[in-house]
Amino acid sequence: MYDAIVVGGRCGGAATAMLLARQGHKVLIVDQAKLPSDVRLSTHLIWHAGVDLLHKWGLLDAVKATNCPLLTSFSLDLGELVLRGQPPGTTVGAAIGPRRLALDKVLLDAALTAGAELRQGVTFEDVLKDGDRVTGIRGRLQDGSAFTAHARIVVGADGTHSRVARAVGAESYNEFPKEAGSYNLYSYFRGVELDGVEFFSRPERMIYAWETNDGRSVIGVIQPGRASRPAREDMGAHFQSELATLAPGLAARVQAGQRDDEWLSGAIGAFCRQAAGPGWCLVGDAGVTMDPITAAGISNALRDAELAATLIHEGLQGPASLDDSLATYQARRDAVSVPLQQFAQEMAKLAPPTEDVIKLFMALAGNQEQIDNYYGVFGQTVTPMAFFDPTNMARIFAPA
Ligand SMILES: Cc1cc2nc3c(=O)[nH]c(=O)nc-3n(C[C@H](O)[C@H](O)[C@H](O)COP(=O)(O)OP(=O)(O)OC[C@H]3O[C@@H](n4cnc5c(N)ncnc54)[C@H](O)[C@@H]3O)c2cc1C
């Protein structure tokens, strides 16, 4: 009998397991994958709020030690205007872009060091129940044999296609199909000189570049999910021609380097799911999947992990029950995640800027405090509500 079973051992799951195990709880992590392993569909950027959590948990040095630099310079090239700034209100004052092989391993090692157990090669199939209360999991090992384990709570950290969410019947809301979101085409490069995190906003496109581990950079082009996509054999030519036309300076730097991985591409639907019920809760993408255009998913997963682990700990300790303790989870998660999800979804349309948006960017020029606040929306240190609040808009437009 475990206190908690966590299904999924990557950023959301490993962090939740670590935080629970550090508080003395008996935790089992199961994952169908062999860990550590890479996640191919990810561009790895962890913004400031996520970096601050890694720092708070004492893990940032271990992530940096995977030969992954802190990223402290940020630029958004809007064509006629380049905004450079830093999210305010952070402890570390940096982002970081570790490959998932590196990040997930640091988190998982920390969970195991704290006393969590790991069973790999276990595919979760269903929950065990006593009435309507989840009491454990049923799964299958790689040799086909059955696996069962019991716990006071089952945490679904099994990603966007969460089978835990399906098994418990978690309701979905704020759903957006992938055609309403963005489509991302990217690869890894060596020998490309970058100035920290670079974004190039162009009509119906967003181009981005930043360093990951071992001097390799991830560089990509994002287009609307509704637009036609290149066939696999045309991806390289498509990427080169987009860069050459839309960001020729970056294209020249990419030409000077070498691509050292295959072309990767993807688009995902976005949604929120009911966060908790009797004996279960969801963290990370299983609970809220956002369009990747704002690179918010890992930071969200880490933040969910901290909130869920705090509430689970309170519920396991008593006097409040687990159900009472988790009753506030969805509202507290959504208060932060839903505005970020909506901001990402709006941005993912890659619609031509309206007059108001153009006026806003023009008004931001030269106003460093407000440029920093705008970066804070990405860094998750300023809420979209605070930045786009009419009072703040008036402050931005007044001097302009
Ligand atoms: C193209 C793209 C680019 C992205 N770029 C960024 C970025 O730059 N920055 C950022 O912050 N986010 C980015 N994201 C989002 C980010 O990858 C996710 O938010 C993050 O991986 C969520 O972590 P997680 O731990 O919740 O789930 P996952 O990382 O998906 O991990 C889920 C785990 O559950 C396991 N699992 C699944 N089903 C089962 C089962 N039935 N039984 C047992 N185990 C199971 C899997 O094996 C896996 O290990 C991107 C996403 C996409 C699609």
The ligand as an SDF file (V2000), in Angstrom:
LIG
                    3D

 53 58  0  0  0  0  0  0  0  0999 V2000
    6.0960   20.5980  -30.3680 C   0  0  0  0  0  0  0  0  0  0  0  0
    6.1020   20.8540  -28.8870 C   0  0  0  0  0  0  0  0  0  0  0  0
    7.0520   21.7050  -28.3440 C   0  0  0  0  0  0  0  0  0  0  0  0
    7.0520   21.9870  -26.9810 C   0  0  0  0  0  0  0  0  0  0  0  0
    7.9850   22.8340  -26.4810 N   0  0  0  0  0  0  0  0  0  0  0  0
    7.9460   23.1920  -25.1730 C   0  0  0  0  0  0  0  0  0  0  0  0
    8.8870   24.1330  -24.6420 C   0  0  0  0  0  0  0  0  0  0  0  0
    9.7740   24.6450  -25.3360 O   0  0  0  0  0  0  0  0  0  0  0  0
    8.7630   24.4520  -23.3200 N   0  0  0  0  0  0  0  0  0  0  0  0
    7.7880   23.9300  -22.5280 C   0  0  0  0  0  0  0  0  0  0  0  0
    7.7070   24.2950  -21.3510 O   0  0  0  0  0  0  0  0  0  0  0  0
    6.9220   23.0140  -22.9960 N   0  0  0  0  0  0  0  0  0  0  0  0
    6.9710   22.6410  -24.2900 C   0  0  0  0  0  0  0  0  0  0  0  0
    6.0810   21.7080  -24.7740 N   0  0  0  0  0  0  0  0  0  0  0  0
    5.1290   21.1100  -23.8210 C   0  0  0  0  0  0  0  0  0  0  0  0
    5.8180   20.0910  -22.9110 C   0  0  0  0  0  0  0  0  0  0  0  0
    6.4930   19.1280  -23.6920 O   0  0  0  0  0  0  0  0  0  0  0  0
    4.7850   19.4250  -22.0080 C   0  0  0  0  0  0  0  0  0  0  0  0
    4.0210   20.4190  -21.3770 O   0  0  0  0  0  0  0  0  0  0  0  0
    5.4470   18.5440  -20.9500 C   0  0  0  0  0  0  0  0  0  0  0  0
    6.1120   17.4760  -21.5510 O   0  0  0  0  0  0  0  0  0  0  0  0
    4.4150   17.9900  -19.9830 C   0  0  0  0  0  0  0  0  0  0  0  0
    5.0540   17.1500  -19.0690 O   0  0  0  0  0  0  0  0  0  0  0  0
    4.2740   15.9820  -18.3160 P   0  0  0  0  0  0  0  0  0  0  0  0
    5.2060   15.4550  -17.2940 O   0  0  0  0  0  0  0  0  0  0  0  0
    2.9560   16.4920  -17.9040 O   0  0  0  0  0  0  0  0  0  0  0  0
    3.9720   14.8890  -19.4360 O   0  0  0  0  0  0  0  0  0  0  0  0
    4.9300   14.1060  -20.4250 P   0  0  0  0  0  0  0  0  0  0  0  0
    6.2390   14.7900  -20.5730 O   0  0  0  0  0  0  0  0  0  0  0  0
    4.1210   13.8780  -21.6550 O   0  0  0  0  0  0  0  0  0  0  0  0
    5.1980   12.7220  -19.6930 O   0  0  0  0  0  0  0  0  0  0  0  0
    4.1770   11.7500  -19.5800 C   0  0  0  0  0  0  0  0  0  0  0  0
    4.7910   10.4390  -19.1510 C   0  0  0  0  0  0  0  0  0  0  0  0
    3.7200    9.5310  -18.9280 O   0  0  0  0  0  0  0  0  0  0  0  0
    4.0540    8.2690  -19.4540 C   0  0  0  0  0  0  0  0  0  0  0  0
    2.8070    7.5640  -19.7930 N   0  0  0  0  0  0  0  0  0  0  0  0
    1.8780    7.9380  -20.7040 C   0  0  0  0  0  0  0  0  0  0  0  0
    0.8740    7.0390  -20.7460 N   0  0  0  0  0  0  0  0  0  0  0  0
    1.1890    6.0620  -19.8630 C   0  0  0  0  0  0  0  0  0  0  0  0
    0.5590    4.8570  -19.4630 C   0  0  0  0  0  0  0  0  0  0  0  0
   -0.6300    4.4580  -19.9820 N   0  0  0  0  0  0  0  0  0  0  0  0
    1.1730    4.0850  -18.5340 N   0  0  0  0  0  0  0  0  0  0  0  0
    2.3650    4.4550  -17.9970 C   0  0  0  0  0  0  0  0  0  0  0  0
    3.0040    5.5860  -18.3390 N   0  0  0  0  0  0  0  0  0  0  0  0
    2.4270    6.3840  -19.2610 C   0  0  0  0  0  0  0  0  0  0  0  0
    4.9030    8.5720  -20.6800 C   0  0  0  0  0  0  0  0  0  0  0  0
    5.7220    7.4620  -21.0110 O   0  0  0  0  0  0  0  0  0  0  0  0
    5.7030    9.7920  -20.2090 C   0  0  0  0  0  0  0  0  0  0  0  0
    6.9260    9.4160  -19.6510 O   0  0  0  0  0  0  0  0  0  0  0  0
    6.0790   21.3950  -26.1240 C   0  0  0  0  0  0  0  0  0  0  0  0
    5.1290   20.5230  -26.6700 C   0  0  0  0  0  0  0  0  0  0  0  0
    5.1340   20.2480  -28.0200 C   0  0  0  0  0  0  0  0  0  0  0  0
    4.0980   19.3250  -28.5770 C   0  0  0  0  0  0  0  0  0  0  0  0
  1  2  1  0
  2  3  1  0
  2 52  2  0
  3  4  2  0
  4  5  1  0
  4 50  1  0
  5  6  2  0
  6  7  1  0
  6 13  1  0
  7  8  2  0
  7  9  1  0
  9 10  1  0
 10 11  2  0
 10 12  1  0
 12 13  2  0
 13 14  1  0
 14 15  1  0
 14 50  1  0
 15 16  1  0
 16 17  1  0
 16 18  1  0
 18 19  1  0
 18 20  1  0
 20 21  1  0
 20 22  1  0
 22 23  1  0
 23 24  1  0
 24 25  2  0
 24 26  1  0
 24 27  1  0
 27 28  1  0
 28 29  2  0
 28 30  1  0
 28 31  1  0
 31 32  1  0
 32 33  1  0
 33 34  1  0
 33 48  1  0
 34 35  1  0
 35 36  1  0
 35 46  1  0
 36 37  1  0
 36 45  1  0
 37 38  2  0
 38 39  1  0
 39 40  1  0
 39 45  2  0
 40 41  1  0
 40 42  2  0
 42 43  1  0
 43 44  2  0
 44 45  1  0
 46 47  1  0
 46 48  1  0
 48 49  1  0
 50 51  2  0
 51 52  1  0
 52 53  1  0
M  END
$$$$
